[in-house]
C-alpha cells in the first residue's frame, strides 16, 4: 500500500462514522482560495486585493 492509499484509507475510516450519523446541525466549512489578478474584471476580495475566488457564489 502506498502512502497516498494509506492516507485515503485512514481518512475514509475516520469520516465514515460521522457521515453515517444524522446530526442535529451540520456545518459546512468551505475555505476558498483567492487568486490575485490585475484584470479589470477582477473583483475586490476580502483580502483587500483584486482577484478571483475559487468558490462560486
Number of C-alpha atoms within 10 A of each C-alpha: 7 7 8 9 10 11 12 12 12 12 11 12 11 11 10 11 9 10 10 8 8 8 9 5 5 7 6 5 6 7 8 11 10 16 13 17 14 10 10 8 10 15 16 14 14 10 9 9 15 18 19 19 16 10 10 6 4
